[in-house]
């Protein structure tokens, strides 16, 4: 059931992006998503929580509650904050297994990787990697 939820969130994002004709409009949408993301309290913006491999500063916080991983994040870049909000929409409040098995097909379906600068693309992949590493750590705690 949770797998279907991840697919439905991804499909919803693909449909939302299809509403825009140009990449300028799609970037605006990503920025708007970032603006809606709750700001991370300053005490969470630590070196340990900072994503390595991102050109911008990105802080990711995760916690396991009732078997589900909850992610929150922040960035000093509005576009990156929007990108991490896309990942949170898809991966947050899922089980560690679902996160680890997520293909994140929505990124290629909307053309995200082709339209981001190489450094942003690398940063996005670093965020995905950290979210999956967190999920793996929580999974190992459950065994």
Wavefront OBJ file of the C-alpha trace (Angstrom):
o trace
v 0.000 0.000 0.000
v 2.790 2.420 0.858
v 4.497 1.656 -2.489
v 1.328 2.746 -4.285
v 1.339 5.945 -2.264
v 4.867 6.753 -3.452
v 3.808 6.118 -7.058
v 0.713 8.269 -6.675
v 2.765 11.158 -5.245
v 5.245 10.806 -8.118
v 2.410 10.725 -10.679
v 0.857 13.812 -9.114
v 4.168 15.671 -9.427
v 4.525 14.596 -13.080
v 0.979 15.854 -13.758
v 1.712 19.156 -11.989
v 4.851 19.718 -14.044
v 2.941 18.919 -17.243
v 0.749 21.977 -16.578
v 3.693 24.264 -17.367
v 4.855 24.914 -20.929
v 8.361 26.212 -20.298
v 11.194 25.368 -17.963
v 11.105 28.925 -16.635
v 7.581 28.195 -15.384
v 8.684 24.830 -13.981
v 11.575 26.486 -12.125
v 9.087 28.983 -10.661
v 6.943 26.061 -9.491
v 9.985 24.429 -7.854
v 10.853 27.718 -6.137
v 7.245 28.065 -4.906
v 7.421 24.567 -3.421
v 10.601 25.564 -1.628
v 8.959 28.675 -0.202
v 6.208 26.472 1.286
v 8.719 24.237 3.047
v 8.891 24.961 6.758
v 12.102 26.654 7.803
v 14.423 24.430 9.762
v 15.233 25.754 13.236
v 18.792 27.122 13.467
v 19.889 24.460 15.966
v 19.442 21.789 13.243
v 21.732 23.589 10.789
v 24.850 21.767 11.901
v 27.810 20.316 10.020
v 26.587 16.769 10.758
v 23.263 17.471 9.069
v 24.731 19.290 6.084
v 24.567 17.341 2.819
v 27.989 16.741 1.332
v 28.173 17.147 -2.428
v 25.821 20.108 -2.725
v 27.096 23.440 -4.002
v 24.520 25.212 -1.825
v 24.103 24.553 1.875
v 21.433 21.924 2.499
v 20.582 20.531 5.905
v 18.556 17.343 6.225
v 16.957 16.055 9.407
v 15.312 12.668 9.631
v 13.634 10.755 12.389
v 11.829 7.454 12.677
v 8.342 7.667 14.163
v 6.065 4.634 14.363
v 8.037 2.832 11.657
v 7.994 5.752 9.199
v 10.880 8.041 8.304
v 10.066 11.747 8.510
v 12.304 14.212 6.683
v 12.663 17.948 7.100
v 15.225 20.089 5.329
v 16.324 23.598 4.513
v 18.719 25.297 2.123
v 20.225 28.716 1.588
v 19.179 28.487 -2.091
v 15.522 28.863 -3.080
v 15.807 26.477 -6.040
v 17.583 23.835 -3.935
v 14.991 24.235 -1.198
v 12.387 23.508 -3.879
v 14.278 20.442 -5.073
v 14.575 19.009 -1.575
v 10.864 19.709 -1.020
v 10.119 17.480 -4.056
v 12.107 14.672 -2.446
v 10.393 15.189 0.900
v 6.971 15.049 -0.791
v 7.852 11.668 -2.282
v 9.962 10.026 0.442
v 8.831 11.413 3.799
v 6.473 9.385 5.961
v 7.405 6.110 4.277
v 8.972 2.962 5.704
v 12.728 2.537 5.394
v 12.197 -0.306 2.863
v 9.996 1.834 0.626
v 12.575 4.635 0.664
v 15.416 2.234 -0.099
v 13.489 0.703 -3.020
v 12.230 4.007 -4.463
v 13.352 4.547 -8.063
v 12.246 8.182 -8.091
v 11.143 7.880 -11.730
v 9.396 11.242 -11.493
v 12.764 13.017 -11.841
v 13.361 11.640 -15.340
v 9.671 11.865 -16.315
v 9.624 15.614 -15.695
v 13.072 16.079 -17.255
v 14.596 17.377 -14.052
v 18.086 15.949 -14.485
v 18.345 17.230 -18.078
v 17.375 20.787 -17.092
v 19.512 21.236 -14.002
v 23.083 22.445 -14.077
v 25.572 19.620 -13.415
v 26.314 20.934 -9.917
v 22.580 21.053 -9.042
v 22.123 17.568 -10.484
v 24.974 16.263 -8.352
v 23.487 18.000 -5.321
v 20.076 16.447 -5.953
v 21.657 12.996 -6.157
v 23.572 13.706 -2.924
v 20.259 14.546 -1.204
v 18.697 11.282 -2.462
v 21.771 9.352 -1.301
v 21.589 10.862 2.204
v 17.859 10.137 2.501
v 18.485 6.513 1.506
v 21.440 6.264 3.923
v 19.202 7.525 6.739
v 16.544 4.971 5.766
v 19.179 2.214 5.772
v 20.331 3.253 9.256
v 16.745 3.147 10.548
v 16.163 -0.234 8.907
v 19.235 -1.680 10.627
v 17.903 -0.417 13.982
v 14.620 -2.236 13.425
v 16.254 -5.651 12.909
l 1 2 3 4 5 6 7 8 9 10 11 12 13 14 15 16 17 18 19 20 21 22 23 24 25 26 27 28 29 30 31 32 33 34 35 36 37 38 39 40 41 42 43 44 45 46 47 48 49 50 51 52 53 54 55 56 57 58 59 60 61 62 63 64 65 66 67 68 69 70 71 72 73 74 75 76 77 78 79 80 81 82 83 84 85 86 87 88 89 90 91 92 93 94 95 96 97 98 99 100 101 102 103 104 105 106 107 108 109 110 111 112 113 114 115 116 117 118 119 120 121 122 123 124 125 126 127 128 129 130 131 132 133 134 135 136 137 138 139 140 141 142 143
